[in-house]
């Protein structure tokens, strides 16, 4: 079955760089219809999309965070890595990775997050 | 960036009620809209994709409609297990979530 699991530090200091890893199973990162996104959610607040990467290495980033984010993948390890530089207390959030299904069918273009990891809470504090 | 405005931000309803949530996009997004359910402490779950397509395994009391800038999510008969926060999400360019609607039982 499809699973995604986030891993990384639970606590980072302000100005540090956060590195999160999403390890996937049940599908391949080389599948042309699929990608992986990172999405975060500050405590009690809404979801915020951060970045995505597809099998052809196409990448996209949130406009507001683009200068701080880097996404990459290691298909052989089934891992997607997100780095976020210059962490600040406002970046305290649960960080999720999610699988993207992206394809065209007879009724048009489809794109959705169909499987999610459990999330990992990252706290930014000195 | 495309902004998504959901309303209401919170909603209290009784078991068996018909519940409707709206989502408005700041520009035309065709039918490029999904709906998710998030229960406390859990990851979001896909309910509706492409504005009106029910994800496999999701109960038929959930439905979605709309296109362009105005979208609607409906629960035809509210059940106790539907207590959650619901989010719309556009995928036109590239992704934005609404601010969420917290649904409670009256």
Interface residues (C-beta under 8 A of the other chain):
Chain A: X37 X39 X46 X47 X48 X49 X52 X60 X63 X64 X96 X98 X107 X108 X109 X110 X111 X112 X113 X114 X116 X117 X118 X119
Chain B: X1 X30 X31 X32 X34 X36 X38 X43 X44 X45 X46 X49 X50 X53 X55 X87 X89 X91 X94 X95 X96 X97 X98 X99 X100
